[in-house]
Amino acid sequence: MSGALVDRTIIVSGAGGGIGSATVDQCLTEGANVVAFDLASLGLAELKKRAGQRLIVVEADVTSSVDWERVRDESLAKFGTLDGLVNNAGIEGSMSPLVEYPEQIFDQVLAVNVKGVFLGVKIVAPAMTGTNKSIVNVSSVAGLAGASGLGAYVASKHAVIGLTKTAAIELAGDGVRCNAVCPAPIRTRMMDSLIDSMKSDERDAAAIEGLIADSIPLGRIGDASEVAALMVFLLSDAASFISGAAVPVDGAMKAR
Ligand SMILES: NC(=O)c1ccc[n+]([C@@H]2O[C@H](COP(=O)([O-])OP(=O)(O)OC[C@H]3O[C@@H](n4cnc5c(N)ncnc54)[C@H](O)[C@@H]3O)[C@@H](O)[C@H]2O)c1
C-alpha cells in the first residue's frame, strides 16, 4: 500500500509497545498524522525522540476519561482532524487458573483491556471528522476461544469483540466503521512475559516457543508488522464496506 492514509489523523493507544509502535510506523509510512499515546515507558521515550510535524506523543492512561479527553483535544489542536482510532493498549494479567486468579489483577485487566476500549470509543468517536472514520480494536485469538490460565485476558478480549460489534451498529449512521483484529501470539514484550510465566524445570523458553509455533498451522509466531498491516488496511478506504468484523491475523490458528 502507498499513501493509503494521507492527511488522516490516527490516534494509537499503547503506542510504545510492540504492536503499537509497528502500527505508528506503518501509519506514518502511509502518510497519516499520528497521535501516539501510552503510559510513561521506555517505548514512549523512544517515540518522543521521533516526534515532529506528523507525530505527537502524549503520556496518558486508557483507564482515565480525563486522559482520553486530553488526547482527543491535543489531537484536534495539533492536526484539526480526527479520522482513526486504534485501541491497542492491553495487559496480559496473571497466568493462573480461575479458581486461584487474583481478584485485583482481574479488575486491572478488565480496566485496561475493556474499559480502556470503551472510553476510547465513547470519547473519540463523537469528535471524528472526515469521510472514512474508522476504529480498530485489538482483541486476540483469546477473544475467539478459551485459554487455560488466562481467564481475565480471555474474558477481556471476548468483551472487546462485543464492544466492537455494538460500536459498528451504533456508529454506522455517523459514518464510523469499527472492527477488531484477533492476533495469534506475536513476538513482543507481552509474549515474552507469557512465555516466562509458562517456564518450568522441564520446559525452557525455547521449548515453549516451539510448542506455540506448532499450534499455528503456518508454523511460526507472528510479527508485529503483520498485525499493523491489517490495521492500516482496516483504517483505509480499501476497507470501506467492512465494519463489525473480528478479523484473525493468526497463521490459521483458529481455522482448526
Ligand atoms: N503479543 C501478542 O502475542 C498479542 C496477541 C494478541 C493480541 N495482543 C494484543 O495486542 C495489544 C498490544 O500488545 P503487545 O503485544 O504489543 O504488548 P506490549 O506490552 O508490547 O504493548 C502494550 C502497550 O500497552 C501499554 N499500556 C498498558 N496499560 C496501559 C494503560 N493503562 N494506558 C495506556 N497504555 C497502556 C503498555 O505500556 C505497552 O506499551 C494488546 O491489546 C494485546 O492484548 C497481543
The ligand as an SDF file (V2000), in Angstrom:
LIG
                    3D

 44 48  0  0  0  0  0  0  0  0999 V2000
    1.7610  -10.0910   21.6030 N   0  0  0  0  0  0  0  0  0  0  0  0
    0.7860  -10.9670   21.4050 C   0  0  0  0  0  0  0  0  0  0  0  0
    1.0450  -12.1840   21.3090 O   0  0  0  0  0  0  0  0  0  0  0  0
   -0.6370  -10.4990   21.2620 C   0  0  0  0  0  0  0  0  0  0  0  0
   -1.5630  -11.3860   20.7020 C   0  0  0  0  0  0  0  0  0  0  0  0
   -2.8930  -10.9710   20.5800 C   0  0  0  0  0  0  0  0  0  0  0  0
   -3.2740   -9.7110   20.9920 C   0  0  0  0  0  0  0  0  0  0  0  0
   -2.3460   -8.8700   21.5340 N   0  0  0  0  0  0  0  0  0  0  0  0
   -2.7970   -7.5430   21.9550 C   0  0  0  0  0  0  0  0  0  0  0  0
   -2.0610   -6.5650   21.2580 O   0  0  0  0  0  0  0  0  0  0  0  0
   -2.0470   -5.3500   22.0120 C   0  0  0  0  0  0  0  0  0  0  0  0
   -0.6170   -4.8320   22.0860 C   0  0  0  0  0  0  0  0  0  0  0  0
    0.1650   -5.7700   22.8190 O   0  0  0  0  0  0  0  0  0  0  0  0
    1.7270   -6.0200   22.5650 P   0  0  0  0  0  0  0  0  0  0  0  0
    1.8800   -7.4380   22.2700 O   0  0  0  0  0  0  0  0  0  0  0  0
    2.2700   -5.0010   21.6390 O   0  0  0  0  0  0  0  0  0  0  0  0
    2.2760   -5.8200   24.0480 O   0  0  0  0  0  0  0  0  0  0  0  0
    3.1860   -4.6740   24.6830 P   0  0  0  0  0  0  0  0  0  0  0  0
    3.2520   -4.9840   26.1140 O   0  0  0  0  0  0  0  0  0  0  0  0
    4.4510   -4.5720   23.8970 O   0  0  0  0  0  0  0  0  0  0  0  0
    2.3330   -3.3620   24.4230 O   0  0  0  0  0  0  0  0  0  0  0  0
    1.2180   -2.9850   25.1920 C   0  0  0  0  0  0  0  0  0  0  0  0
    1.3060   -1.4960   25.4340 C   0  0  0  0  0  0  0  0  0  0  0  0
    0.1240   -1.0700   26.1300 O   0  0  0  0  0  0  0  0  0  0  0  0
    0.5360   -0.0940   27.0690 C   0  0  0  0  0  0  0  0  0  0  0  0
   -0.4240    0.0550   28.1590 N   0  0  0  0  0  0  0  0  0  0  0  0
   -0.6900   -0.8340   29.1590 C   0  0  0  0  0  0  0  0  0  0  0  0
   -1.5740   -0.2990   30.0130 N   0  0  0  0  0  0  0  0  0  0  0  0
   -1.8770    0.9430   29.5420 C   0  0  0  0  0  0  0  0  0  0  0  0
   -2.7140    1.9850   30.0010 C   0  0  0  0  0  0  0  0  0  0  0  0
   -3.4290    1.8560   31.1360 N   0  0  0  0  0  0  0  0  0  0  0  0
   -2.8000    3.1290   29.2900 N   0  0  0  0  0  0  0  0  0  0  0  0
   -2.0720    3.2840   28.1440 C   0  0  0  0  0  0  0  0  0  0  0  0
   -1.2330    2.3260   27.6610 N   0  0  0  0  0  0  0  0  0  0  0  0
   -1.1540    1.1810   28.3610 C   0  0  0  0  0  0  0  0  0  0  0  0
    1.8720   -0.6240   27.5900 C   0  0  0  0  0  0  0  0  0  0  0  0
    2.6210    0.3960   28.2480 O   0  0  0  0  0  0  0  0  0  0  0  0
    2.5160   -1.1370   26.3110 C   0  0  0  0  0  0  0  0  0  0  0  0
    3.3110   -0.1520   25.6800 O   0  0  0  0  0  0  0  0  0  0  0  0
   -2.6550   -5.6990   23.3740 C   0  0  0  0  0  0  0  0  0  0  0  0
   -4.0110   -5.2890   23.4060 O   0  0  0  0  0  0  0  0  0  0  0  0
   -2.5690   -7.2240   23.4120 C   0  0  0  0  0  0  0  0  0  0  0  0
   -3.5310   -7.7980   24.2590 O   0  0  0  0  0  0  0  0  0  0  0  0
   -1.0320   -9.2260   21.6710 C   0  0  0  0  0  0  0  0  0  0  0  0
  1  2  1  0
  2  3  2  0
  2  4  1  0
  4  5  1  0
  4 44  2  0
  5  6  2  0
  6  7  1  0
  7  8  2  0
  8  9  1  0
  8 44  1  0
  9 10  1  0
  9 42  1  0
 10 11  1  0
 11 12  1  0
 11 40  1  0
 12 13  1  0
 13 14  1  0
 14 15  2  0
 14 16  1  0
 14 17  1  0
 17 18  1  0
 18 19  2  0
 18 20  1  0
 18 21  1  0
 21 22  1  0
 22 23  1  0
 23 24  1  0
 23 38  1  0
 24 25  1  0
 25 26  1  0
 25 36  1  0
 26 27  1  0
 26 35  1  0
 27 28  2  0
 28 29  1  0
 29 30  1  0
 29 35  2  0
 30 31  1  0
 30 32  2  0
 32 33  1  0
 33 34  2  0
 34 35  1  0
 36 37  1  0
 36 38  1  0
 38 39  1  0
 40 41  1  0
 40 42  1  0
 42 43  1  0
M  CHG  2   8   1  16  -1
M  END
$$$$
